[in-house]
Amino acid sequence: PGAAVSSGADAVLSAYEAVGLGWLVAVLRLPIISLLIRAVYAFVSKHRYTLSRLLPGFLTRRLFGAVNSLHQMDSAAQGFGCDDEEECELPYDD
């Protein structure tokens, strides 16, 4: 009760603001940039299925690899995978 419901580009900007990116939201809400953001959001929203099919497989694999690496670093930072001497090793792929 009493909470505003946002949709479209406004919902994304509200989410950014909620996680502490108010400075970015302030820039993205400038009139010219806001107009561009809304147009891009509308285009991506309308064509999301087509765009996802066009996304190259190598890009998807690289994105997955980056997310996996971040997860491994987070796990190591929390002490998972460390030995008794508190040394952590992360797998390294070329």
Backbone bond lengths (Angstrom), bond angles and torsions (degrees), N, CA, C in turn:
res aa  C-N    CA-C-N  psi(-1)  N-CA   C-N-CA  omega(-1)  CA-C   N-CA-C  phi
1 P - - - 1.449 - - 1.523 110.63 -
2 G 1.311 115.16 133.53 1.454 120.04 177.32 1.515 114.09 85.65
3 A 1.316 118.23 -8.63 1.471 121.17 -179.28 1.523 109.51 -87.58
4 A 1.311 115.54 139.76 1.463 120.33 178.47 1.520 110.17 -80.95
5 V 1.305 116.39 143.98 1.458 121.97 176.88 1.520 107.44 -108.15
6 S 1.322 115.87 125.18 1.457 121.56 179.89 1.517 109.55 -107.95
7 S 1.315 115.34 156.64 1.462 119.86 175.39 1.518 108.94 -140.39
8 G 1.331 114.98 165.44 1.458 120.42 177.88 1.520 112.38 62.76
9 A 1.320 115.41 -143.79 1.463 121.17 -178.30 1.521 111.13 -61.63
10 D 1.332 117.77 -32.46 1.463 120.73 178.48 1.529 111.67 -62.38
11 A 1.327 117.21 -35.58 1.463 120.58 178.41 1.527 110.60 -65.50
12 V 1.323 116.56 -40.47 1.466 120.55 178.23 1.530 109.92 -64.79
13 L 1.319 116.48 -44.56 1.469 120.11 179.65 1.527 111.19 -64.69
14 S 1.321 117.24 -37.95 1.471 120.87 177.03 1.527 110.69 -63.87
15 A 1.326 116.33 -39.30 1.467 120.26 178.23 1.523 110.59 -65.09
16 Y 1.330 117.16 -42.64 1.465 120.54 176.80 1.522 110.67 -59.47
17 E 1.313 116.30 -42.71 1.460 120.99 -179.66 1.525 110.74 -64.66
18 A 1.334 116.69 -39.49 1.464 121.80 -178.32 1.525 112.55 -65.37
19 V 1.335 117.38 -26.73 1.470 119.98 -179.59 1.521 112.30 -99.01
20 G 1.332 116.17 16.04 1.460 119.44 173.06 1.514 115.56 92.27
21 L 1.310 117.73 16.18 1.464 120.06 179.25 1.524 111.44 -103.92
22 G 1.332 115.37 39.21 1.454 120.59 -179.41 1.514 113.52 -57.91
23 W 1.328 116.85 -34.76 1.468 120.98 178.70 1.526 110.74 -62.15
24 L 1.343 116.29 -39.27 1.456 120.65 178.78 1.536 110.41 -69.97
25 V 1.325 116.06 -40.64 1.458 120.86 178.74 1.527 110.35 -61.74
26 A 1.329 116.49 -39.63 1.467 119.97 178.83 1.526 110.53 -59.43
27 V 1.325 116.79 -40.65 1.467 120.91 178.45 1.529 110.28 -70.09
28 L 1.327 116.84 -44.11 1.468 120.79 -177.47 1.527 112.98 -69.03
29 R 1.312 117.13 -18.43 1.469 120.28 178.59 1.534 112.61 -89.84
30 L 1.332 118.17 -0.13 1.463 119.85 174.26 1.527 108.10 -61.38
31 P 1.338 117.91 142.78 1.476 121.28 -170.33 1.527 116.13 -49.34
32 I 1.316 118.56 -52.07 1.474 120.39 -177.26 1.527 110.46 -67.49
33 I 1.331 116.42 -44.31 1.468 120.37 -178.83 1.526 109.52 -66.61
34 S 1.316 117.57 -40.71 1.463 121.64 179.02 1.526 111.17 -59.37
35 L 1.318 115.69 -42.53 1.467 120.41 178.20 1.533 110.55 -60.73
36 L 1.316 116.54 -43.88 1.466 121.76 178.81 1.532 110.72 -65.25
37 I 1.334 117.10 -44.20 1.469 121.71 179.90 1.530 110.05 -59.41
38 R 1.311 116.81 -45.21 1.466 120.66 -179.40 1.532 111.50 -64.03
39 A 1.338 116.94 -39.64 1.465 120.68 179.08 1.530 110.96 -66.42
40 V 1.327 116.44 -44.09 1.471 120.30 179.48 1.527 109.53 -65.20
41 Y 1.332 117.37 -44.31 1.462 120.48 179.26 1.537 110.59 -59.30
42 A 1.325 116.44 -46.18 1.469 120.33 -179.52 1.527 111.32 -61.14
43 F 1.341 117.18 -41.82 1.462 121.25 179.80 1.530 111.00 -64.89
44 V 1.336 116.31 -48.96 1.472 120.17 -178.33 1.522 110.05 -64.40
45 S 1.331 116.82 -40.77 1.459 120.56 179.36 1.533 111.56 -62.20
46 K 1.305 115.94 -43.23 1.462 120.58 -178.39 1.529 112.26 -69.72
47 H 1.321 117.41 -34.22 1.461 122.03 -173.83 1.535 113.17 -112.73
48 R 1.323 117.96 23.23 1.471 120.82 -172.91 1.522 113.15 -60.42
49 Y 1.308 118.36 -37.95 1.470 119.69 -179.03 1.524 111.21 -69.57
50 T 1.299 116.85 -41.96 1.461 120.48 177.47 1.520 110.66 -64.79
51 L 1.313 116.50 -44.13 1.466 120.42 -179.63 1.528 111.27 -62.68
52 S 1.336 116.89 -38.96 1.462 118.93 -179.38 1.526 111.63 -67.92
53 R 1.324 117.40 -32.16 1.472 119.85 176.20 1.521 111.35 -70.48
54 L 1.323 116.73 -29.87 1.462 120.83 -178.66 1.520 112.79 -82.49
55 L 1.328 116.59 -13.79 1.460 120.50 -179.21 1.520 108.88 -64.18
56 P 1.329 117.50 119.07 1.468 120.08 -177.14 1.529 112.33 -61.02
57 G 1.319 115.02 144.66 1.460 120.52 179.37 1.514 113.20 -58.83
58 F 1.329 117.68 -38.66 1.462 119.78 -178.37 1.525 110.55 -64.40
59 L 1.326 116.98 -34.63 1.464 120.23 178.90 1.524 109.77 -67.85
60 T 1.325 116.61 -40.52 1.456 120.94 177.97 1.524 110.16 -62.64
61 R 1.335 117.19 -43.97 1.466 120.54 178.90 1.520 111.08 -63.41
62 R 1.337 117.65 -40.38 1.467 120.70 179.92 1.520 110.60 -66.64
63 L 1.321 116.67 -39.03 1.458 120.59 178.15 1.526 109.91 -64.99
64 F 1.332 116.85 -45.14 1.461 120.40 177.99 1.525 110.39 -60.72
65 G 1.330 116.77 -42.35 1.461 120.75 178.97 1.518 111.88 -62.19
66 A 1.318 117.31 -40.51 1.465 120.99 179.15 1.522 110.96 -65.40
67 V 1.335 116.59 -43.38 1.465 120.14 178.89 1.525 110.11 -64.45
68 N 1.332 116.87 -41.17 1.464 121.26 178.68 1.528 110.90 -63.09
69 S 1.324 117.58 -41.49 1.468 121.39 178.49 1.520 111.02 -63.00
70 L 1.328 116.80 -41.94 1.464 120.21 177.74 1.518 110.93 -62.77
71 H 1.328 116.82 -39.31 1.460 120.77 177.99 1.532 110.50 -63.69
72 Q 1.336 116.94 -42.34 1.462 120.61 179.36 1.528 110.91 -64.35
73 M 1.334 117.04 -40.86 1.467 119.86 179.00 1.520 110.36 -65.48
74 D 1.329 117.36 -40.43 1.457 121.19 178.33 1.529 110.02 -63.29
75 S 1.333 116.78 -43.15 1.468 120.56 178.70 1.523 110.93 -61.51
76 A 1.330 116.73 -43.38 1.464 120.47 179.27 1.526 110.64 -65.09
77 A 1.326 116.96 -38.42 1.467 120.52 179.10 1.525 110.99 -64.07
78 Q 1.326 116.78 -28.52 1.457 120.97 178.61 1.526 112.23 -88.54
79 G 1.339 116.74 -0.55 1.457 120.67 175.93 1.511 115.01 94.66
80 F 1.321 118.38 0.72 1.464 119.73 177.99 1.522 109.22 -74.36
81 G 1.310 117.16 135.69 1.454 121.47 178.39 1.517 113.45 84.29
82 C 1.326 116.95 10.16 1.459 120.90 -179.48 1.526 108.89 -94.87
83 D 1.319 115.21 150.08 1.454 118.41 177.90 1.534 109.50 -87.48
84 D 1.337 116.32 -174.84 1.463 120.88 -177.11 1.525 112.92 -64.07
85 E 1.319 117.68 -24.42 1.465 121.16 -179.41 1.527 111.12 -88.44
86 E 1.320 116.94 11.91 1.457 123.69 178.37 1.516 113.44 62.52
87 E 1.331 116.62 31.72 1.450 121.10 174.52 1.520 108.35 -102.26
88 C 1.299 115.67 129.70 1.470 120.46 -178.83 1.514 109.48 -111.40
89 E 1.306 115.84 138.57 1.457 120.49 176.75 1.510 108.54 -120.64
90 L 1.301 115.07 132.66 1.456 121.50 175.77 1.522 108.70 -106.02
91 P 1.322 118.39 138.07 1.460 119.68 176.66 1.533 109.48 -62.43
92 Y 1.305 116.50 141.34 1.461 120.88 -178.55 1.511 108.78 -120.69
93 D 1.308 115.64 123.61 1.467 121.52 176.96 1.515 109.01 -113.51
94 D 1.318 116.51 140.21 1.472 120.05 176.37 1.486 110.75 -80.43
